[in-house]
Amino acid sequence: MHTSRYALALSGLLMTGAAFGQVAPPATGTAPEPAAPAPPPAVPTPTKSAPYGPGMKINLSPDGSKYLRFLTWAQMWAQYNENNSNTIRNGNPRSDQTTFGIRRARLIMLAQLNPRFLTYIDLGIENQTALSGGLPNDPNGTGKRSPNYIHEAVAEYKVNKYLSVGGGLNYQVGVSRMTAASTATMMTYDIPVTNFPTLDQTDQFGFFLGFYGHGRIGGFDYRVAIDDAFATNTAGNSLQLTTANPTGLRTNVAQFNPRNTNKIYQGYFSYSFFEKEANLLPFTTGTYLGTKKVFNVGAGFHYNAEGTYSRDQDYVINPGTHTHDIKLFGVDAFYDAPIDTTSNTALTLYAVYYNYDFGPNYVRNAGLLNPGSSVAVGSTGPSNLYGNALPLIGTGHSYYAQAGLLLPKKLLGPKARLQPYVAYLRNEWEGLHDTSGNRKSVNVYDAGLNLLLDGHNAKVTLNYRARPDFSDQTFIPANNGAATVNSVQYRPEVTLQLQVYL
């Protein structure tokens, strides 16, 4: 029995194996086409580079609330300049010249490790040419080794959403919007300089040492500050001019007071009617190139008690001086908005009025990247009106306006843009009179064109300036301290600027 069972089981297994092992006969007809090969994986398209609007940012936390930011820009100039009368360069008289220079090279490092705490440092150089801008005592020449120095060094604490307070070497300044101008986003090739009334006198190249508060309440922005007055270098004090004055002294002419120890109080207040502007940093934008619709009006002030002094008119007989308070005020308006969103055209307008009081007959002459070095021997005018210098700051009134138009985006292709602009500056200083005894106005005309290769990040600017030559002056004691401007000639000035801003 057992043997029969094993035989039956073995027979069943063999039959099952035979059934599974059978192969089906091949189908009749044509064989099917082979399957098409799978396509290769697509190569990913490289991502576009991120814009540099906020600068180069290194996140220190996953959400980006803790970060380091770096902003840097450089502006290089090539300039043709017809010089003021009696200008010399390296001991040789020069009527005109073409020069090269570094207008600015700057780096800002900003850190925020907590939403309430902020610190930043701004360093760099300005105004280096082959003639000047370097170390003043360099035995190899004053144009070499331009010193890299700190412009700003600030620590700031955010009290609440309406107020932040800070201190250090800061740019929270008064008088006007343009007094805190961002030099990397200017529409014109440069600032008018009149917007920096105490430049390198009681400030350090437009920056002040003190404490400040700033913030925004609705559409109202404000900044106020209390600062120390930097000690004034009196080496070039114009009170010690001139041979045209029989006494050898200028009287009834204000100059910065070397004994000034009083605080500087300043502030600026503005109201935004449309979009609000960023106010984390103090720099104000010159033109948004159609990316914002902004209309702001503002007013500011700057006060420094006994900031200047002057000699009495009868100084030789009764030696004595008077101190004067520095009182500066400004009102301005800024409009920047798209005209047509399809063509991406935009209009930029800015206007400001300044009322400056430095004391009697104060006038300061200055020139941007001045290509001259002195005046010829025998000149009767001021010794600092060489090259491209003109009366830019003083006691009196000043008016400045600029207008620019961003042309359609398809004019030069998808990337490059054109932005023509014009600007006008009019200064009416009480220390400058014509031969009839009336105030002699200083009028400066600018017209230029921006070639925007990548917005403000890469642009080329060509500017033409008609500049008044005020070097034909005399000082007569009977004029009560004012200079007599005998004649004014207009000199051409052409500047080509290359800017890269990252």
C-alpha positions in Angstrom: 0.0 0.0 0.0 2.7 2.5 1.0 4.6 1.6 -2.2 1.5 2.3 -4.3 1.0 5.7 -2.7 4.5 6.9 -3.3 4.3 5.8 -6.9 1.0 7.7 -7.5 2.5 10.9 -5.8 5.6 10.7 -7.9 3.6 10.3 -11.1 1.5 13.4 -10.2 4.6 15.5 -9.7 6.1 14.4 -13.0 2.9 15.2 -14.9 2.7 18.7 -13.3 6.3 19.5 -14.1 5.7 18.4 -17.7 2.7 20.7 -18.0 4.7 23.8 -16.7 7.6 22.9 -18.8 5.8 23.0 -22.1 6.8 25.9 -24.5 4.2 27.6 -26.6 4.9 27.5 -30.4 6.0 30.8 -32.0 3.3 33.0 -33.5 3.0 33.2 -37.2 3.5 36.5 -39.1 5.9 39.5 -39.0 7.8 40.2 -35.8 7.0 43.6 -34.1 9.3 46.6 -34.4 11.7 47.1 -31.5 10.7 49.7 -28.8 12.1 53.2 -29.3 14.9 54.0 -27.0 14.1 56.3 -24.0 15.1 59.9 -24.4 18.1 61.1 -22.4 17.3 63.1 -19.3 16.9 66.9 -19.9 19.8 69.1 -19.0 18.6 71.7 -16.4 18.7 75.3 -17.6 21.2 77.4 -15.6 19.4 79.7 -13.2 19.6 83.4 -13.7 21.9 85.4 -11.4 20.1 87.1 -8.6 19.9 90.9 -8.8 22.1 92.9 -6.4 19.4 95.2 -5.2 19.9 94.3 -1.5 23.6 93.7 -2.0 25.4 90.4 -1.5 23.8 88.5 1.4 25.0 85.7 3.5 22.2 84.1 5.6 23.2 83.0 9.1 19.9 81.4 9.9 17.5 79.2 7.8 14.8 81.9 7.6 17.3 84.7 6.7 16.5 86.8 9.7 20.2 86.7 10.8 22.5 87.7 8.0 25.6 89.6 6.8 25.3 91.9 3.8 27.9 93.5 1.7 27.4 96.5 -0.7 30.2 97.9 -2.8 30.4 100.4 -5.6 33.1 102.2 -7.6 32.8 105.3 -9.8 35.6 106.1 -12.3 35.9 109.4 -14.1 37.4 110.6 -17.3 37.0 114.4 -17.5 37.8 117.2 -20.0 37.9 120.5 -18.2 38.5 124.1 -19.4 40.1 125.6 -16.3 39.4 128.8 -14.5 41.7 131.7 -15.2 45.2 131.6 -13.8 45.2 127.8 -13.1 48.5 125.9 -13.0 49.3 122.2 -12.8 52.6 121.0 -11.6 53.9 124.5 -11.9 52.8 125.0 -15.5 49.9 127.2 -16.6 47.1 125.1 -18.0 44.0 126.5 -19.8 42.4 123.0 -20.2 43.2 119.3 -19.6 41.8 115.8 -19.7 42.3 113.9 -16.5 41.3 110.5 -14.9 40.2 109.9 -11.3 38.5 107.7 -8.8 35.4 109.6 -7.6 34.4 106.9 -5.1 35.3 103.3 -4.1 33.2 102.1 -1.2 32.3 99.0 0.8 29.5 98.7 3.4 29.4 95.7 5.7 26.1 95.2 7.5 25.1 92.6 10.1 21.8 91.8 11.8 21.9 88.9 14.3 18.6 89.8 15.9 15.6 91.8 14.5 16.3 94.5 17.1 20.0 94.9 16.7 21.9 96.3 13.6 25.5 97.3 13.0 27.2 98.5 9.9 30.5 99.9 8.7 31.1 102.0 5.6 34.6 102.5 4.4 36.4 103.5 1.2 38.1 106.4 -0.6 37.1 109.4 -2.7 38.6 111.9 -5.1 41.9 110.4 -6.1 43.7 111.8 -9.1 47.3 111.7 -10.3 47.6 115.1 -8.6 45.7 114.8 -5.3 43.7 112.6 -3.0 46.6 110.6 -1.6 48.4 110.9 1.7 49.2 114.6 2.3 52.7 114.1 3.6 53.7 111.3 1.2 57.3 112.1 0.0 56.5 110.6 -3.3 53.6 112.9 -4.1 50.1 113.9 -2.7 48.3 111.9 -5.4 49.6 108.5 -4.3 48.3 106.0 -1.7 44.8 107.4 -1.1 43.9 106.6 2.5 41.1 104.1 3.0 39.1 105.4 6.0 35.8 104.7 7.8 32.9 106.8 6.7 30.3 105.3 9.0 30.5 103.0 12.0 27.0 102.6 13.6 25.3 100.4 16.3 21.5 100.6 16.3 18.7 99.3 18.4 15.1 99.0 17.3 12.8 100.1 20.2 9.6 99.4 18.4 8.2 99.6 14.9 8.1 103.4 15.1 11.5 104.1 16.5 15.1 103.0 16.2 18.0 104.6 18.1 21.7 104.4 17.4 25.0 106.0 17.7 28.4 106.4 16.1 29.8 107.9 13.0 26.5 108.3 11.2 24.6 109.7 8.2 21.3 110.5 9.9 21.6 114.1 8.8 19.3 117.1 8.4 18.6 119.9 6.0 17.3 117.9 2.9 16.7 114.5 1.3 19.8 115.0 -0.8 22.0 115.6 2.3 21.7 111.9 2.9 21.9 111.0 -0.8 22.8 107.5 -1.9 25.8 108.1 -4.2 25.2 104.7 -5.9 21.7 105.5 -7.1 22.0 109.1 -8.2 20.3 110.1 -11.4 22.8 112.9 -12.3 26.5 112.1 -12.6 27.1 113.6 -9.1 25.6 115.6 -6.3 25.6 119.5 -6.4 27.8 119.6 -3.2 25.6 122.5 -2.0 23.6 119.7 -0.2 26.6 119.1 2.1 26.9 122.5 3.8 29.5 121.7 6.4 31.5 119.2 4.4 34.8 118.3 6.2 34.5 121.3 8.5 32.3 120.2 11.5 31.7 116.8 10.0 33.8 114.0 8.5 33.1 114.1 4.8 29.3 114.5 5.4 29.1 112.1 8.3 28.7 113.1 12.0 29.7 111.6 15.3 26.8 111.4 17.8 23.5 109.7 18.6 20.2 109.7 16.6 16.7 108.4 16.4 14.7 107.6 13.2 11.5 105.8 12.2 8.2 105.9 10.5 4.6 106.5 11.7 2.2 105.8 8.8 3.4 107.9 5.9 5.5 110.2 8.1 9.3 109.5 8.2 11.7 111.3 10.6 15.3 111.4 11.7 16.8 113.6 14.4 20.4 113.7 15.8 22.6 115.3 18.3 26.3 115.3 17.3 29.7 116.7 18.2 31.3 119.3 16.0 34.6 118.0 14.6 37.6 120.3 15.3 38.1 122.7 12.3 41.3 122.9 10.4 42.1 126.6 10.1 45.2 126.3 8.0 43.3 127.7 5.0 41.3 130.2 6.9 40.2 132.9 4.4 40.2 135.4 7.2 44.0 135.7 6.6 43.5 136.7 2.9 44.5 138.9 0.9 47.0 141.3 -0.4 44.2 143.2 -2.1 43.1 144.2 1.4 45.5 146.9 2.7 45.3 145.5 6.3 46.1 142.0 5.1 43.0 140.7 6.9 39.4 139.9 5.7 37.0 141.6 8.1 33.3 140.9 8.5 33.6 137.5 6.8 32.6 134.4 8.7 34.8 131.4 9.0 34.4 128.1 11.0 35.2 128.7 14.7 38.3 126.7 15.8 37.1 127.0 19.4 33.6 125.5 18.7 32.6 122.9 21.3 28.8 123.2 21.0 26.6 120.3 19.9 25.0 120.1 16.5 21.3 119.5 16.3 19.8 118.4 13.1 16.8 116.6 11.6 14.8 115.8 8.5 11.1 115.1 8.2 9.1 113.8 5.2 5.7 112.6 4.2 5.1 109.8 1.6 1.9 110.2 -0.5 2.3 107.0 -2.4 4.7 104.0 -1.9 6.9 104.1 1.1 10.7 103.9 0.8 13.0 101.5 2.6 14.5 103.2 5.7 16.7 100.6 7.3 19.8 102.5 6.1 19.9 106.3 5.9 20.7 106.6 2.2 18.0 108.1 0.0 17.5 106.9 -3.5 18.1 109.2 -6.4 15.9 107.4 -9.0 14.0 104.1 -8.9 14.0 103.6 -12.7 10.3 102.9 -12.8 10.2 100.2 -10.1 8.3 102.4 -7.6 5.7 105.2 -7.5 7.0 107.7 -4.9 6.0 111.3 -4.1 7.6 112.8 -0.9 7.8 116.3 0.5 10.2 117.1 3.3 11.9 119.7 5.4 15.0 119.7 7.6 17.3 121.8 9.8 20.9 122.0 11.1 21.8 124.2 14.1 25.2 124.7 15.7 25.6 127.6 18.2 28.7 129.7 17.7 29.9 127.5 14.9 31.6 130.4 13.0 33.3 133.7 13.9 34.4 136.9 12.1 36.7 139.8 12.7 35.3 143.3 13.3 35.5 145.8 10.6 37.9 148.0 12.6 40.0 145.0 13.7 43.3 146.8 13.2 42.2 149.7 15.5 40.1 147.6 18.0 41.0 143.9 17.6 38.0 141.8 18.3 35.8 139.0 16.9 32.2 137.9 16.9 30.8 134.4 16.9 27.8 133.4 14.8 25.3 130.5 15.0 25.2 128.2 12.0 21.5 128.0 11.1 20.6 125.9 8.0 17.1 125.0 6.6 15.8 123.2 3.6 12.5 122.1 2.0 12.3 119.7 -0.9 10.0 117.5 -3.0 10.8 114.2 -4.8 8.7 112.5 -7.4 9.6 109.2 -9.1 7.0 107.1 -11.0 6.4 104.9 -14.0 4.7 106.7 -17.0 3.9 103.6 -19.1 4.2 100.1 -17.6 4.3 98.4 -21.0 7.3 100.3 -22.3 8.6 100.7 -18.7 9.2 104.5 -19.1 9.5 106.6 -15.9 9.8 110.2 -14.8 12.1 111.5 -12.0 11.8 115.0 -10.5 13.5 116.6 -7.6 13.6 120.2 -6.3 15.1 121.7 -3.1 15.4 125.2 -1.6 18.1 125.9 1.0 18.4 128.9 3.4 21.9 129.0 4.9 23.2 131.3 7.6 26.9 130.8 8.5 27.4 134.4 9.5 28.3 137.4 7.4 29.6 137.0 3.8 30.6 133.3 4.2 31.4 131.7 0.8 33.2 128.4 0.2 34.7 127.5 -3.2 35.1 123.9 -4.2 35.4 121.7 -7.3 34.7 118.0 -8.0 38.0 116.1 -8.6 39.6 119.4 -9.2 42.2 119.0 -12.0 44.1 122.2 -11.0 46.6 122.7 -8.2 47.0 126.4 -7.6 46.7 129.8 -9.3 49.3 131.7 -11.2 51.5 134.2 -9.3 50.1 137.7 -9.4 46.4 136.6 -9.4 44.2 138.9 -7.4 41.4 136.5 -6.9 40.9 133.8 -4.2 43.7 131.3 -4.1 41.2 128.4 -4.1 39.3 129.2 -7.3 41.6 127.3 -9.6 40.7 124.4 -11.9 36.9 123.8 -11.8 36.2 125.3 -8.4 33.2 127.7 -8.0 31.2 129.2 -5.1 29.1 126.2 -3.9 28.3 126.9 -0.3 27.7 130.2 1.6 25.4 132.4 3.5 22.3 133.1 1.5 19.8 131.1 -0.7 20.2 128.2 -3.0 17.9 126.5 -5.5 18.5 123.1 -7.1 16.3 121.0 -9.5 16.8 118.0 -11.7 14.5 116.1 -14.1 15.1 112.8 -15.9 13.2 110.5 -18.3 13.7 106.8 -18.5 13.2 105.9 -22.2 11.3 102.8 -23.5 12.9 99.5 -22.7 13.0 98.2 -26.3 15.0 101.2 -27.6 18.4 99.5 -27.2 17.3 95.8 -26.8 16.1 93.8 -23.8 18.7 95.0 -21.2 20.3 98.4 -21.9 18.3 101.5 -21.1 18.7 105.2 -21.7 17.9 108.0 -19.2 18.6 111.6 -20.3 18.5 114.3 -17.6 19.0 118.0 -16.9 19.9 119.8 -13.7 20.2 123.4 -12.6 21.8 125.0 -9.6 21.4 128.7 -8.5 23.3 130.1 -5.5 22.7 133.6 -4.2 25.4 134.3 -1.6 25.6 137.6 0.3 29.4 137.5 0.1 29.4 137.9 -3.7 28.5 141.2 -5.3 28.7 142.5 -8.9 30.4 145.9 -9.7 27.1 147.7 -8.9 26.9 146.3 -5.4 24.1 143.7 -6.0 24.4 140.0 -5.2 26.0 138.1 -8.0 24.2 134.8 -8.6 26.1 131.5 -9.3 24.3 129.5 -12.1 25.4 126.0 -13.0 23.8 124.0 -15.9 24.1 120.3 -16.4 22.8 117.9 -19.1 23.6 114.3 -19.2 22.7 110.8 -20.4 22.8 107.5 -18.4 23.4 104.3 -20.3 22.0 101.7 -17.9 23.5 98.3 -18.7 22.1 96.7 -15.6 20.2 99.4 -13.8 22.4 101.2 -11.3 24.5 98.1 -11.0 26.3 98.8 -14.2 25.9 102.2 -15.9 27.8 104.7 -17.9 27.1 108.4 -17.6 28.1 111.3 -19.9 27.6 114.8 -18.5 28.1 118.2 -20.0 28.4 121.1 -17.5 28.4 124.9 -18.2 30.4 126.1 -15.2 30.8 129.8 -14.2 34.4 131.0 -13.6 34.3 133.3 -10.6 38.1 133.7 -10.3 38.0 137.4 -11.4 37.3 138.8 -7.9 38.7 141.6 -5.8 38.3 142.4 -2.1 37.7 146.0 -1.2 37.3 147.0 2.5 34.6 149.4 1.5 32.4 146.5 0.4 31.9 145.5 4.1 33.5 142.1 3.6 31.8 141.0 0.4 33.9 140.1 -2.7 33.4 142.1 -5.9 33.0 139.8 -8.9 34.3 141.8 -11.9 33.4 139.4 -14.6 32.2 135.8 -15.1 33.0 133.5 -18.0 31.4 130.1 -18.6 33.7 127.1 -19.0 32.8 123.7 -20.5 33.3 120.6 -18.5 32.6 117.1 -19.9 32.6 114.0 -17.6 32.4 110.3 -18.5 31.7 108.1 -15.5 31.7 104.3 -15.3 29.8 102.9 -12.3 29.6 99.3 -11.0 27.5 98.7 -7.9 27.1 95.2 -6.3 
